[in-house]
Amino acid sequence: MVDYIIDQNLAILAVNNPPVNALSHHVREGLVEGIKKANANDQVTAIVIIGKGKIFCSGADIREFSNHAAIKDPVLTSVGHTIENSGKPVISAIHGNALGGGLEVALFCHYRIASESARVGFPEVLIGILPGAEGTVRLPRLSGLSFAMDMIASGKQINAKDAFKHGILDKVCTGNILEEAKDFAKKVIGQPLDSRRLSRINVEDASNVDAVFEVALAQVKKKYKGQIAPIYCLKSVRNSAKMSFDKAAAEERRLITELMLGYQSIALRYSFFAERSASKWRLPCGASVNNTKPSKIESTGVIGAGTMGSGIAVCLIRAGIPVILVEKDPKMLEKGMETISGILDGSVKLKRMTPGQKAKCMEILKGATSLDKLSNVDLVIEAVYENLELKRQIFAQLDKVCKPSTLLCSNTSTLDIDKIASATNRPDKVVGTHFFAPAFIMRLLENVYGSKTSPTTVATVMELGRRIGKVTVLVKTCYGFVGNRTHQCFGAEASFLLEEGCLPQDIDQVLEEFGMAMGPFKVSDLSGIDVGWRIRQEVAKAAGFKLTTETRYHNGERISTVGDSLFEMGRYGIKTGKGWYKYDPTNLRKPVPDSDVADVILDHCAKMGLQRCKIPPQEIIERCLFAAVNECFRVLEERVAEKPEDIDVIWQYGFSFPRYAGGPMFYASQVGLKRVYERVCFYHEKFPYSSHWIPSDLLRKLASHSVEIPMSQWKEFVNGSKL
Ligand SMILES: NC(=O)c1ccc[n+]([C@@H]2O[C@H](COP(=O)([O-])OP(=O)(O)OC[C@H]3O[C@@H](n4cnc5c(N)ncnc54)[C@H](O)[C@@H]3O)[C@@H](O)[C@H]2O)c1
């Protein structure tokens, strides 16, 4: 896995482990052998380490973490010591990228040069660990403490120019990297090596270390709330300045071991693989990403220029896909076009886009007030009000207007795709493309197949998701799909807790401390209390009953209508300056608890004769999360989701469930399914009028085993295939 090539007086060690030249065991062995062989050859005067293919090295082989191959000799540090102790100069020649262990290999070398387009970084923190092969001890010796702390704790990648500026590289190359490495090597032959060995030199700004650490710590605690690894990264860099090199390196090993065994890192590594597995979709008929080709999408239509339609249009045009935006009246259309232009201006302001790129996006966006204009597009996404009859009418009309091959997608958040598809003569080409608000920011796209959706249609919308940069998950149609259906239980319990003793800020605080980016009431203010109200009204209408603020039960099901009282007061959330919280118009980002809301809740309880009491934080977490977890198991049981990882990805990207807690399914697996099942049964007995507490059959089956069944095997218990 490491090619050894003699070129004149140079030994070239070319890492050859496609696709990313990961540092698997055989690569590590190959590097040690190569360095030894080159040192034993009198003809060789210098050694160049390079990557074959497009990159130098993207780091450790993450698959080895679970089978202990990562700690099989030679481990990366002993490879590194062999490199550093080489009596002949070793030059790393970086192209593409040098990440994680790849950058550590470069730091063991005596010299580092890189192509202009190369990037370097330590992404370890993103999987809850730190660069554990002396990366935290070596980098500060080149870049200084402050820069090393920031780079390692953030996991960010930097370009070659910046790496040169901060002393990480000795040269940035514009020509062929191997040729330039050979020239560079010839120039350094015979020069003393000791000052090039990072383990032998000191950290320059060591005397400032405590002050630098305090500043970095305050920033990290704010930016990465609740996360342990970034703090450990800082501590390890601090050690590099406070201890001898060897002692700091030993401490680094202790810290990485602690992180590696901790919950957050296990969850983050799980999340990394869960996200990858989500794109590997599969339908019950056997069609899958491996055997189905997507159709070409070169033009699209979006219907409705409201919150979602505008956001979806932005996602498409940003990816260079032309959009015809259709609204029913010209004023709404104008407003929608302005919203889109404003969103793109925001990107320009944040330097995520140049003014020229914005202009290009606007060029491929056309407005229209008639569906007839969509006759020639390849795909349409409907984003009008959440009303089944309206959506059916629009789909029937689209079926007549659009060419036969056009795919018809709905952004409905809850409605059954089959009921929408049946309004057309092409149900095989009807599919749900459920974006999350704000669509131009939220990374999740939940694609929903109906009973007649064809594999090609599925393949096309999955590919579209990838093209527009979304994390795309495929699920089967049912009320609310996976995201909203399971999240609704979480939201319902949060509302019930208001009726039992909590205020919105109490619940938000507990769930934010658990790790959610925002509590459910802050989210509700952001997405709009009116949106939830409209959905509840639609559900009530479909079920044929009238929902009022006095309603407590329907069909034996407990209902909370506190939010509807706020809706009736015109408190829709941030958009009206008041919702569950109040907002200062000059600072809409800061929700302020409002005593008026407390009064509404207390009045509601008094009117309904509801007793209030103090509810401990643990109960808040259990009530919200276990209710959702139970529904998640039901969703698996019904094969609405194909695998538990899909559900966790939906919660991470749709509802900001902390990646370092994995997702509701992973969380349940860590709590232990027996415990989860017992608590679900307890709450079911306590709250018999909430059907989401009826224990899922799958959860019961899994919990009944004397040993915990690993997540990867849960699916085998679906449909009674195992007891
Ligand atoms: N807002 C959210 O948080 C959110 C999130 C995910 C999905 N959704 C779903 O997206 C859809 C749209 O929601 P929204 O929040 O953008 O609603 P919205 O009220 O902001 O926008 C709907 C738009 O559709 C337009 N419209 C209505 N009938 C039309 C017709 N016949 N032809 C053309 N335009 C028409 C309206 O003028 C309005 O501008 C709904 O199905 C909703 O459930 C909403």
The ligand as an SDF file (V2000), in Angstrom:
LIG
                    3D

 44 48  0  0  0  0  0  0  0  0999 V2000
  -43.6070   26.5910    7.0950 N   0  0  0  0  0  0  0  0  0  0  0  0
  -43.0280   25.4780    7.4810 C   0  0  0  0  0  0  0  0  0  0  0  0
  -42.3750   25.4280    8.5300 O   0  0  0  0  0  0  0  0  0  0  0  0
  -43.1320   24.2470    6.6130 C   0  0  0  0  0  0  0  0  0  0  0  0
  -42.1390   23.2690    6.7100 C   0  0  0  0  0  0  0  0  0  0  0  0
  -42.1920   22.1510    5.8770 C   0  0  0  0  0  0  0  0  0  0  0  0
  -43.2390   22.0040    4.9970 C   0  0  0  0  0  0  0  0  0  0  0  0
  -44.2260   22.9680    4.9430 N   0  0  0  0  0  0  0  0  0  0  0  0
  -45.2940   22.7600    3.9800 C   0  0  0  0  0  0  0  0  0  0  0  0
  -45.0130   23.5710    2.8420 O   0  0  0  0  0  0  0  0  0  0  0  0
  -46.2330   24.0040    2.2520 C   0  0  0  0  0  0  0  0  0  0  0  0
  -46.2290   25.5040    2.1640 C   0  0  0  0  0  0  0  0  0  0  0  0
  -46.0880   26.0560    3.4510 O   0  0  0  0  0  0  0  0  0  0  0  0
  -45.6190   27.5580    3.6720 P   0  0  0  0  0  0  0  0  0  0  0  0
  -45.2800   27.6680    5.1050 O   0  0  0  0  0  0  0  0  0  0  0  0
  -44.6320   27.9390    2.6510 O   0  0  0  0  0  0  0  0  0  0  0  0
  -46.9780   28.3300    3.3990 O   0  0  0  0  0  0  0  0  0  0  0  0
  -47.1670   29.8640    3.0510 P   0  0  0  0  0  0  0  0  0  0  0  0
  -48.4980   30.2260    3.5340 O   0  0  0  0  0  0  0  0  0  0  0  0
  -46.0120   30.6700    3.5180 O   0  0  0  0  0  0  0  0  0  0  0  0
  -47.1320   29.8790    1.4630 O   0  0  0  0  0  0  0  0  0  0  0  0
  -48.0690   29.2640    0.6520 C   0  0  0  0  0  0  0  0  0  0  0  0
  -48.0950   30.0290   -0.6370 C   0  0  0  0  0  0  0  0  0  0  0  0
  -48.8650   29.3110   -1.5860 O   0  0  0  0  0  0  0  0  0  0  0  0
  -49.5610   30.2580   -2.3950 C   0  0  0  0  0  0  0  0  0  0  0  0
  -50.6950   29.6090   -3.0490 N   0  0  0  0  0  0  0  0  0  0  0  0
  -51.8420   29.1660   -2.4790 C   0  0  0  0  0  0  0  0  0  0  0  0
  -52.6270   28.6110   -3.4280 N   0  0  0  0  0  0  0  0  0  0  0  0
  -51.9630   28.6950   -4.6060 C   0  0  0  0  0  0  0  0  0  0  0  0
  -52.2550   28.3010   -5.9380 C   0  0  0  0  0  0  0  0  0  0  0  0
  -53.4030   27.7280   -6.2360 N   0  0  0  0  0  0  0  0  0  0  0  0
  -51.3390   28.5490   -6.8890 N   0  0  0  0  0  0  0  0  0  0  0  0
  -50.1720   29.1480   -6.6050 C   0  0  0  0  0  0  0  0  0  0  0  0
  -49.8440   29.5630   -5.3420 N   0  0  0  0  0  0  0  0  0  0  0  0
  -50.7200   29.3230   -4.3610 C   0  0  0  0  0  0  0  0  0  0  0  0
  -49.9710   31.3280   -1.4240 C   0  0  0  0  0  0  0  0  0  0  0  0
  -50.2610   32.5440   -2.0700 O   0  0  0  0  0  0  0  0  0  0  0  0
  -48.7560   31.4160   -0.5230 C   0  0  0  0  0  0  0  0  0  0  0  0
  -47.8420   32.3950   -0.9720 O   0  0  0  0  0  0  0  0  0  0  0  0
  -47.3410   23.4200    3.1110 C   0  0  0  0  0  0  0  0  0  0  0  0
  -47.7540   22.2130    2.5680 O   0  0  0  0  0  0  0  0  0  0  0  0
  -46.6440   23.1970    4.4560 C   0  0  0  0  0  0  0  0  0  0  0  0
  -47.2670   22.2010    5.2230 O   0  0  0  0  0  0  0  0  0  0  0  0
  -44.1740   24.0830    5.7250 C   0  0  0  0  0  0  0  0  0  0  0  0
  1  2  1  0
  2  3  2  0
  2  4  1  0
  4  5  1  0
  4 44  2  0
  5  6  2  0
  6  7  1  0
  7  8  2  0
  8  9  1  0
  8 44  1  0
  9 10  1  0
  9 42  1  0
 10 11  1  0
 11 12  1  0
 11 40  1  0
 12 13  1  0
 13 14  1  0
 14 15  2  0
 14 16  1  0
 14 17  1  0
 17 18  1  0
 18 19  2  0
 18 20  1  0
 18 21  1  0
 21 22  1  0
 22 23  1  0
 23 24  1  0
 23 38  1  0
 24 25  1  0
 25 26  1  0
 25 36  1  0
 26 27  1  0
 26 35  1  0
 27 28  2  0
 28 29  1  0
 29 30  1  0
 29 35  2  0
 30 31  1  0
 30 32  2  0
 32 33  1  0
 33 34  2  0
 34 35  1  0
 36 37  1  0
 36 38  1  0
 38 39  1  0
 40 41  1  0
 40 42  1  0
 42 43  1  0
M  CHG  2   8   1  16  -1
M  END
$$$$
